[in-house]
Amino acid sequence: MNTSDLELFFADWHATDVALISGAFLLSLAMAFFAWKSRRNYLRLPELPVDTTPAASLTAIVPARNEEANIARVVGSFPANHVLVVDDFSTDRTSELAREAGAYVMQPPPLKRGVAGKNNACFAGAEAVKTDWMLFVDADTWYRPEFAPSLVNYAKQANLALTTVFLKQECVTVWEKMILPYAFALYFCGVNAKQVNALSSSESLANGQCMLWKRSAYEFVGGHNTVATSVIEDVELARLAKRHQQRLRVLRAEKLGSVRMYDGLGAIWRGFQKNAFRFLVVNPATGFQVVLASIVMASWLPMLAALMLNQLWIAAALFYFVPTLVFASWYGGIFQALLAPYAIYFFQAIALNAMISTTFNRRTLWKGRAV
């Protein structure tokens, strides 16, 4: 090899290094942008202010199926005799424990083919109560005493038909702590707080864990009966409210309410399998941004491998911590966000499974039923 060949070799080697480092830098900026964008989108949702003024008549309706571990806690979040638990044919002690906690308990009509159990239970509960306001809450949620009056007073003052609230996510197992913050970061990449709260926009968002309806508006749009077959009934109801020009608001209230959505990896897998891809299909603009962000995040490991294969150890070491740094606000701190790199690929597998299942109409088992 002559001198000119050696010069060319080292020139190419340096060019490769520069290209890889530049690519890693640009990818870092893209990851930071999407993480910042999702956090900004979430924080732009109005925060529910505390208002302990006595509120108008309200009934909390809790659809519950095999929720003996949670039911007493959610019932205890509201004043006695203001909770209706619709026991969706549980095989455990849900009904008994709900009554002991002070709730009224009923069963919905037998489930018809194709109808989602939650929708059947919610609609039956709505028909059974007579209060001006109905708060549909999941059994795995719980609230501070000031939550209910704060929410109803807010809805009355803003003249809202539907008010839906995102709560504080409580994560217990390592799987929950790893995957859920990243999943919500992706979820909010494409959410525009102004658009979801505007009647003039078709973009819709809601959280079925906590939805407050004014009775007259609920009856006007047809309520859960209109979306009986949907497994993303919350978003469908928000779209329905907008089509009927019913004022709505999407809020957040991490200081007043909490939820533990899933109790481990299996529940996370099944939960996202039944919901995630369907939500993206219903909201194409949001879905496109979520998919784009997911592709950017998934590019992290190939880029890290390329840096290491070219022995760019310092660049690789710095790049390794990019997911941790950009998602720290979602995880609640740097230490907790050390799980973020692993979440990227675990969630990628979950999302791919959800897409395949939805595309080929594969059903998943959820609380003992195929949905």
C-alpha positions in Angstrom: 0.0 0.0 0.0 1.6 3.3 -1.1 1.4 6.7 0.7 -1.5 8.0 -1.3 -3.5 4.8 -0.5 -2.9 5.3 3.2 -3.9 9.0 3.1 -7.1 8.0 1.3 -7.8 5.2 3.9 -7.5 7.6 6.8 -9.5 10.3 5.1 -12.3 7.8 4.6 -12.0 6.6 8.2 -12.3 10.2 9.5 -15.2 10.9 7.2 -17.1 7.8 8.5 -16.5 9.0 12.1 -17.7 12.4 11.4 -20.8 11.1 9.6 -21.6 8.8 12.5 -21.1 11.4 15.2 -23.2 13.9 13.1 -25.9 11.4 12.7 -26.0 10.6 16.4 -26.2 14.3 17.2 -29.1 14.8 14.8 -30.9 11.7 16.1 -30.4 13.0 19.6 -32.0 16.3 18.6 -34.9 14.5 17.0 -35.5 12.4 20.1 -35.3 15.5 22.3 -37.7 17.3 20.1 -40.4 14.6 20.3 -39.9 14.1 24.0 -40.2 17.9 24.5 -43.2 18.1 22.2 -45.1 15.3 24.0 -44.5 16.8 27.4 -45.5 20.2 26.2 -48.7 18.8 24.6 -49.6 17.1 27.9 -48.9 20.1 30.1 -51.0 22.3 27.8 -54.1 20.4 28.9 -55.8 22.7 31.5 -55.2 21.6 35.1 -58.3 21.1 37.2 -58.4 23.8 39.9 -59.5 22.9 43.4 -62.9 24.1 44.4 -64.6 22.7 47.5 -67.8 24.6 47.1 -70.7 22.1 47.4 -71.5 20.8 44.0 -74.8 20.0 42.2 -76.2 16.5 42.3 -73.7 13.9 41.1 -73.6 10.1 40.9 -70.3 8.3 40.3 -71.0 5.2 38.1 -68.4 2.5 38.3 -68.5 -0.3 35.8 -66.7 -3.2 37.5 -65.8 -6.8 36.5 -63.8 -8.9 39.0 -62.5 -5.8 40.8 -62.6 -7.0 44.4 -59.0 -5.7 45.0 -59.9 -2.1 44.0 -63.7 -1.5 44.4 -63.7 -0.4 48.1 -61.1 2.3 47.4 -62.9 3.9 44.5 -66.2 3.8 46.3 -64.6 5.5 49.3 -63.5 8.3 47.1 -67.0 9.8 46.9 -69.7 10.7 49.5 -71.8 7.8 50.8 -74.8 6.9 48.7 -73.5 8.8 45.7 -71.9 5.8 44.0 -73.5 3.2 41.8 -71.4 0.1 41.0 -72.6 -1.8 37.9 -71.2 -5.3 38.6 -70.6 -6.7 35.1 -71.2 -10.3 36.1 -68.2 -10.7 38.3 -67.1 -14.0 39.6 -65.4 -12.7 42.7 -66.6 -10.6 45.7 -66.9 -7.3 43.8 -70.6 -6.8 44.6 -70.3 -7.7 48.3 -67.3 -5.4 48.9 -68.9 -2.5 47.0 -72.0 -2.7 49.2 -69.9 -2.9 52.3 -68.1 0.3 51.2 -71.4 2.1 50.8 -72.3 1.8 47.1 -75.5 0.8 45.5 -75.0 -2.2 43.3 -76.8 -3.4 40.2 -76.2 -5.7 37.3 -76.5 -4.7 33.6 -78.7 -6.5 31.1 -77.2 -9.6 29.5 -74.4 -8.8 27.1 -75.5 -8.9 23.5 -73.2 -10.2 20.8 -70.5 -7.6 19.7 -71.3 -5.2 22.6 -68.4 -4.3 24.9 -69.0 -5.1 28.5 -68.0 -1.7 29.8 -70.3 0.1 27.4 -73.2 -2.1 28.4 -72.6 -1.5 32.1 -72.1 2.3 31.7 -75.3 2.7 29.8 -77.3 0.6 32.2 -75.9 2.7 35.1 -76.8 5.9 33.3 -80.4 4.8 32.9 -80.7 3.9 36.6 -79.6 7.2 38.1 -81.4 10.5 38.0 -78.8 13.1 39.1 -78.0 16.1 36.9 -74.3 15.0 36.5 -72.9 11.5 36.0 -69.3 10.7 36.6 -68.1 7.5 34.9 -64.9 6.2 36.6 -63.0 3.0 36.3 -62.6 0.7 39.3 -58.8 1.1 39.3 -59.0 4.8 39.9 -59.2 6.7 43.2 -59.6 10.4 44.2 -59.2 13.0 46.9 -62.4 14.2 48.5 -62.2 17.6 46.8 -62.0 16.0 43.3 -65.8 15.6 42.7 -66.9 19.1 43.7 -63.9 20.6 41.9 -64.8 18.8 38.6 -68.6 19.5 38.7 -68.1 23.1 39.6 -65.6 23.5 36.8 -67.9 21.9 34.3 -70.8 24.1 35.4 -68.8 27.3 35.3 -67.5 26.5 31.8 -70.9 25.3 30.6 -69.5 21.9 29.6 -71.4 18.8 28.4 -68.4 16.5 28.8 -65.4 16.8 30.9 -62.7 14.1 30.9 -59.6 13.9 33.1 -56.2 12.4 32.9 -55.0 11.2 36.3 -51.7 10.5 38.0 -50.3 7.1 36.8 -49.4 4.9 39.7 -46.8 2.3 38.7 -45.8 -0.5 41.0 -44.0 -3.3 39.1 -40.8 -2.7 37.2 -42.7 -3.3 33.9 -45.1 -0.6 34.7 -42.4 1.8 35.7 -40.5 1.0 32.5 -43.2 1.0 29.8 -46.0 3.2 30.9 -44.2 6.6 31.1 -42.7 6.0 27.6 -46.1 4.8 26.2 -47.7 8.1 27.4 -44.9 10.1 26.1 -45.5 8.6 22.6 -49.3 8.9 23.0 -49.0 12.7 23.5 -46.5 13.3 20.7 -49.4 13.9 18.3 -52.0 15.5 20.7 -52.8 19.1 20.2 -54.4 20.4 23.4 -56.0 23.3 21.7 -57.5 21.1 18.9 -58.9 18.4 21.2 -60.7 21.1 23.2 -62.1 22.9 20.2 -65.5 22.1 18.7 -64.3 23.3 15.3 -61.6 20.5 15.2 -62.3 16.9 14.5 -59.3 15.8 16.6 -60.7 14.0 19.6 -59.2 12.8 22.9 -60.8 11.5 26.1 -59.9 9.3 29.0 -62.5 6.6 29.7 -61.1 6.2 33.2 -62.8 9.4 34.2 -65.6 11.1 32.3 -68.1 13.6 33.6 -71.3 14.0 31.6 -74.1 16.5 32.0 -77.2 14.2 32.0 -79.1 16.1 29.4 -76.1 16.1 27.0 -75.4 12.4 27.5 -79.0 11.5 26.7 -79.0 13.9 23.7 -76.0 12.1 22.0 -77.1 8.7 23.0 -74.3 7.9 25.5 -72.5 4.6 25.6 -75.3 2.9 23.7 -74.3 4.8 20.6 -70.7 3.4 20.8 -71.7 0.0 22.3 -69.4 -2.1 20.1 -66.3 0.1 20.5 -63.3 -0.7 22.7 -62.1 2.9 22.5 -65.4 4.2 23.6 -63.9 7.3 25.3 -62.5 8.7 22.0 -65.6 7.8 20.1 -67.8 9.6 22.7 -65.6 12.7 22.4 -66.0 12.6 18.7 -69.8 12.1 19.1 -70.0 15.1 21.4 -68.2 17.3 18.9 -70.4 16.2 16.1 -73.4 17.3 18.1 -71.7 20.6 19.1 -71.6 19.7 22.8 -68.9 21.7 24.6 -66.2 19.5 26.1 -62.9 19.9 27.9 -59.9 17.5 28.4 -58.2 18.2 31.7 -55.4 16.8 33.9 -55.6 16.4 37.7 -52.6 14.5 38.9 -52.9 16.0 42.4 -56.5 15.0 42.8 -56.8 11.6 41.3 -54.8 8.5 40.6 -55.0 5.3 38.5 -53.2 2.0 38.2 -54.0 1.0 34.7 -52.2 -2.3 34.5 -50.7 -4.6 37.1 -47.8 -6.1 35.2 -46.4 -7.0 31.8 -49.3 -9.3 30.8 -51.9 -6.7 31.5 -49.9 -4.0 29.7 -49.5 -6.3 26.7 -53.2 -7.1 26.5 -54.4 -3.6 27.3 -52.4 -2.0 24.5 -53.2 -4.8 22.1 -56.9 -4.0 22.4 -56.6 -0.2 22.4 -53.4 1.3 21.0 -53.6 0.7 17.2 -57.4 1.4 17.1 -56.8 4.8 18.7 -54.2 5.6 16.0 -56.6 4.6 13.2 -59.4 6.8 14.6 -57.0 9.8 14.9 -54.9 9.5 11.7 -53.0 12.8 12.2 -52.1 11.9 15.7 -51.3 8.4 14.7 -48.9 9.6 12.0 -46.9 11.7 14.5 -46.8 8.8 17.0 -45.5 6.4 14.4 -42.9 8.9 13.2 -41.7 9.5 16.8 -41.6 5.7 17.4 -39.4 5.2 14.4 -37.1 8.0 15.6 -36.8 6.4 19.0 -36.3 2.9 17.7 -33.3 4.2 15.7 -31.4 4.8 18.9 -30.0 1.2 19.3 -28.8 0.8 15.6 -27.0 4.2 15.9 -25.5 3.2 19.3 -24.3 -0.1 17.8 -22.7 1.7 14.8 -20.8 4.1 17.2 -19.5 1.1 19.2 -18.5 -0.9 16.1 -16.4 2.0 14.9 -14.9 2.3 18.4 -16.2 5.8 19.0 -16.4 5.0 22.7 -16.9 8.5 24.1 -19.6 9.4 21.6 -21.3 6.0 22.3 -21.2 6.5 26.0 -22.8 10.0 25.7 -25.3 8.7 23.2 -26.3 5.9 25.5 -27.8 8.3 27.9 -29.9 10.3 25.4 -33.2 8.4 26.1 -32.6 8.8 29.8 -32.1 12.5 29.6 -34.9 13.4 27.2 -37.6 11.3 29.0 -36.6 12.2 32.5 -39.6 14.5 32.9 -42.0 11.7 32.0 -40.3 9.3 34.4 -40.1 11.7 37.3 -36.3 11.9 37.4 -33.0 10.9 35.9 -32.7 7.7 37.9 -36.1 6.4 37.1 -35.5 7.3 33.4 -32.6 4.8 33.2 -35.4 2.4 32.2 -36.3 4.4 29.1 -33.9 2.7 26.6 -35.4 -0.7 27.4 -38.9 0.7 27.2 -38.4 1.8 23.6 -38.0 -1.8 22.4 -40.4 -3.5 24.8 -43.1 -1.0 23.7 -42.1 -1.5 20.0 -42.9 -5.2 20.3 -46.2 -4.4 22.1 -47.2 -1.9 19.4 -46.3 -4.3 16.6 -48.4 -7.0 18.2 -51.3 -4.5 18.5 -51.0 -3.6 14.8 -51.0 -7.2 13.7 -53.9 -8.1 16.0 -56.1 -5.2 14.8 -55.2 -5.8 11.1 -56.1 -9.5 11.2 -59.0 -9.0 13.7 -57.3 -11.1 16.3 -59.2 -10.9 19.6 -57.5 -10.6 23.0 -58.7 -11.9 26.3 -59.6 -9.0 28.7 -61.1 -9.8 32.1 -62.2 -13.2 30.9 -63.8 -12.0 27.6 -62.5 -11.9 24.1 -62.5 -8.4 22.8 
